[in-house]
Amino acid sequence: MTTYEIGQRIRGVRESRGMTQEELADGICSTGTLSKIENGLQVPKRKTFTALMQRLGEPEYLYSIHLSREEMQEMKICRQIERSIWKEDFVKTKELLEEYKSFLSGNKILENQCYRMMWASLHAKQNENPHQVMQEFEEALRITIKDYPNILPSKRQWLTFEEISILNNIAVQYYRIGEITKSFSYIKWLKEYLEQTNMDEETLAKVYLVVLCNYAEILWVNGQAEEAHAIASHGIELCKEYAQFMVLPHFLIVMARSFVWKGKAKEAEECLRQAESLFCIMDCYGALEQLRENNRENLTLLLYT
């Protein structure tokens, strides 16, 4: 599609949603920039385009835009940071975050939010003070949702992946400080929000599975073992269907707990063995060590995104 066609499509979807330019642009770009994009006078940057599509609830894979060399490099480093955090390679993560700072020059709203979110995710993985980590995530969220933490966003408001990820991480911090009810309310809200949207496969793979796994975990903590088992079973099938194996061992651990509750020790042991194998394959030795140190039972395994 041409720049003009993309702009016209953005305008058409925005108007069909009953959104003003101010509502769509808020926290993403200036209304002047959005006006230029809609009129085909400016090619949107990748992060801007992605955020606009997500806020419109429009699958971005339907469109293609030109990526500059700088944008491709920024994407590459983001992926490397995500992998190093999952693998708990904290030295490498810090090196990559320092490298990412080169993309923050100028008024780059979304890059700054991503940078703050990744630092907060690193601190969360390092088990730093959850109150401080929560504050870091809240500061990142307020870059695009300025009235947070007064209220959760309306379910009628489309969120970007970054905003969903940050809200999930805030829920995890509530869990860490012992506010289980508050944590559950956030996770349940996110699960319902994602299920009422027309999710594409990228949304499902990137954020929904993590939220679903956290939902299963909290159900277990709340004593709802049967419900936790059903959600974990569904999550495992989705992981296999969409080849998303980073979350799979965590679903398996919830399944193992529920099998213990059902008195099925053999099935529980098999789930734990599979979880251990996956952690080894993915070099997630911190999670593996935690699994073993806690006698492979009473774990707190809510996931960060």
RACOR-V200967 format. One record per residue. RES is the residue in three letters. PSI is psi in whole degrees, 0 to 359 (* if undefined). OMEGA is omega in whole degrees, -180 to 180 (999 if undefined). BURIAL is 1 if it has 9 or more other ideal C-beta (glycine too) atoms within 8 Angstrom, else 0. Layout:
{{RES,PSI,OMEGA,BURIAL} {RES,PSI,OMEGA,BURIAL}}
This chain:
{{MET,146,178,0} {THR,165,178,0} {THR,319,-180,0} {TYR,316,-179,0} {GLU,320,177,1} {ILE,316,179,1} {GLY,317,179,1} {GLN,324,179,1} {ARG,317,178,1} {ILE,314,180,1} {ARG,317,-178,1} {GLY,314,180,0} {VAL,317,179,1} {ARG,312,-178,1} {GLU,325,178,0} {SER,334,177,0} {ARG,354,-179,0} {GLY,28,-178,0} {MET,143,173,1} {THR,166,175,0} {GLN,323,-180,1} {GLU,318,-179,0} {GLU,319,-179,0} {LEU,320,-175,1} {ALA,339,-173,1} {ASP,121,179,0} {GLY,358,-179,0} {ILE,309,-180,1} {CYS,175,177,1} {SER,158,177,0} {THR,329,177,0} {GLY,317,178,0} {THR,316,179,1} {LEU,319,179,1} {SER,318,178,1} {LYS,320,179,1} {ILE,313,-178,1} {GLU,331,-180,1} {ASN,7,177,0} {GLY,19,-178,1} {LEU,351,-179,0} {GLN,134,175,0} {VAL,123,-179,0} {PRO,145,171,1} {LYS,157,-176,0} {ARG,310,-177,1} {LYS,322,179,1} {THR,313,180,1} {PHE,314,-179,1} {THR,314,-179,1} {ALA,320,178,1} {LEU,316,180,1} {MET,317,-179,1} {GLN,321,179,1} {ARG,333,176,1} {LEU,349,-176,1} {GLY,30,-176,0} {GLU,125,179,1} {PRO,120,-176,0} {GLU,341,-179,1} {TYR,348,178,0} {LEU,348,-175,0} {TYR,160,175,1} {SER,135,177,0} {ILE,157,179,1} {HIS,134,176,0} {LEU,133,176,0} {SER,166,178,0} {ARG,322,179,0} {GLU,318,-180,0} {GLU,321,178,1} {MET,322,178,1} {GLN,321,179,0} {GLU,318,177,1} {MET,317,-179,1} {LYS,315,-179,0} {ILE,322,177,1} {CYS,314,-180,1} {ARG,321,179,0} {GLN,321,179,1} {ILE,315,179,1} {GLU,315,-180,1} {ARG,319,-178,0} {SER,328,176,1} {ILE,315,178,1} {TRP,320,-178,1} {LYS,357,179,1} {GLU,37,173,1} {ASP,82,-170,0} {PHE,328,178,1} {VAL,312,179,0} {LYS,320,-180,0} {THR,314,-179,1} {LYS,321,177,1} {GLU,316,-179,0} {LEU,324,178,1} {LEU,323,176,1} {GLU,322,178,0} {GLU,324,-179,0} {TYR,335,-178,1} {LYS,337,-179,0} {SER,345,-179,0} {PHE,4,-173,1} {LEU,0,-178,1} {SER,143,-178,0} {GLY,184,-178,0} {ASN,72,-178,0} {LYS,91,-174,1} {ILE,308,-172,1} {LEU,324,176,1} {GLU,321,178,1} {ASN,321,178,1} {GLN,316,179,1} {CYS,317,-180,1} {TYR,313,180,1} {ARG,319,-180,1} {MET,319,-179,1} {MET,322,176,1} {TRP,316,179,1} {ALA,321,179,1} {SER,321,177,1} {LEU,313,-180,1} {HIS,325,177,1} {ALA,315,179,1} {LYS,331,179,1} {GLN,5,178,0} {ASN,39,176,0} {GLU,172,-175,0} {ASN,118,-175,0} {PRO,330,177,1} {HIS,317,179,0} {GLN,318,179,1} {VAL,318,178,1} {MET,319,179,1} {GLN,322,179,0} {GLU,317,178,1} {PHE,320,180,1} {GLU,321,178,1} {GLU,322,177,1} {ALA,319,-178,1} {LEU,324,-178,1} {ARG,349,176,1} {ILE,324,-179,1} {THR,338,175,1} {ILE,88,-167,1} {LYS,335,-177,0} {ASP,3,175,0} {TYR,142,13,1} {PRO,29,180,0} {ASN,312,-180,0} {ILE,158,170,0} {LEU,150,179,0} {PRO,155,175,1} {SER,143,177,0} {LYS,349,175,0} {ARG,349,-179,0} {GLN,125,178,0} {TRP,136,-178,0} {LEU,155,172,1} {THR,164,178,1} {PHE,320,-179,1} {GLU,318,179,1} {GLU,319,177,1} {ILE,316,-180,1} {SER,319,-180,1} {ILE,316,178,1} {LEU,322,176,1} {ASN,317,-180,1} {ASN,325,175,1} {ILE,319,177,1} {ALA,319,179,1} {VAL,321,180,1} {GLN,324,174,1} {TYR,320,177,1} {TYR,317,-177,1} {ARG,329,-180,1} {ILE,5,174,1} {GLY,4,178,0} {GLU,72,-173,0} {ILE,320,-179,1} {THR,316,179,0} {LYS,317,178,1} {SER,315,-179,1} {PHE,322,-179,1} {SER,323,178,0} {TYR,312,-178,1} {ILE,317,179,1} {LYS,319,179,1} {TRP,315,-179,1} {LEU,318,179,1} {LYS,312,-179,1} {GLU,322,178,1} {TYR,312,-178,1} {LEU,325,-178,1} {GLU,337,179,0} {GLN,352,176,0} {THR,163,177,1} {ASN,81,-172,0} {MET,133,169,1} {ASP,175,-174,0} {GLU,326,-180,0} {GLU,317,178,0} {THR,314,-179,1} {LEU,314,-176,1} {ALA,322,-171,1} {LYS,319,-173,0} {VAL,324,-173,1} {TYR,318,-178,1} {LEU,324,178,1} {VAL,314,178,1} {VAL,317,-180,1} {LEU,320,179,1} {CYS,319,177,1} {ASN,324,178,1} {TYR,316,178,1} {ALA,319,-180,1} {GLU,314,-178,1} {ILE,326,174,1} {LEU,318,179,1} {TRP,314,180,1} {VAL,324,-180,0} {ASN,6,177,0} {GLY,13,-180,0} {GLN,67,-172,0} {ALA,319,-179,1} {GLU,317,178,0} {GLU,320,179,0} {ALA,320,179,1} {HIS,316,-178,1} {ALA,317,180,0} {ILE,316,-180,1} {ALA,320,178,1} {SER,316,178,1} {HIS,318,180,1} {GLY,321,179,1} {ILE,318,178,1} {GLU,320,178,0} {LEU,321,178,1} {CYS,317,180,1} {LYS,320,-178,0} {GLU,321,-176,0} {TYR,13,176,1} {ALA,48,178,0} {GLN,94,-169,1} {PHE,356,177,1} {MET,325,-178,0} {VAL,338,-173,1} {LEU,313,-178,1} {PRO,331,179,1} {HIS,322,172,1} {PHE,320,-179,1} {LEU,325,179,1} {ILE,319,176,1} {VAL,319,178,1} {MET,319,-180,1} {ALA,317,179,1} {ARG,316,-177,1} {SER,327,177,1} {PHE,322,175,1} {VAL,316,179,1} {TRP,325,180,0} {LYS,355,-179,0} {GLY,20,-179,0} {LYS,78,-174,0} {ALA,321,-178,0} {LYS,315,179,0} {GLU,322,178,1} {ALA,316,180,1} {GLU,321,179,1} {GLU,319,177,0} {CYS,317,-180,1} {LEU,321,178,1} {ARG,318,178,0} {GLN,320,178,1} {ALA,316,178,1} {GLU,316,-179,1} {SER,317,180,0} {LEU,319,177,1} {PHE,320,178,1} {CYS,314,-179,1} {ILE,321,-176,0} {MET,6,-180,1} {ASP,30,178,0} {CYS,69,-172,1} {TYR,336,176,1} {GLY,314,178,0} {ALA,322,179,1} {LEU,316,180,1} {GLU,320,178,0} {GLN,319,178,1} {LEU,317,-178,1} {ARG,322,-178,1} {GLU,330,-179,0} {ASN,26,179,1} {ASN,26,173,0} {ARG,31,179,0} {GLU,278,-168,0} {ASN,79,-176,0} {LEU,153,170,1} {THR,105,-171,0} {LEU,34,175,1} {LEU,146,-170,1} {LEU,144,172,1} {TYR,151,176,1} {THR,*,999,1}}
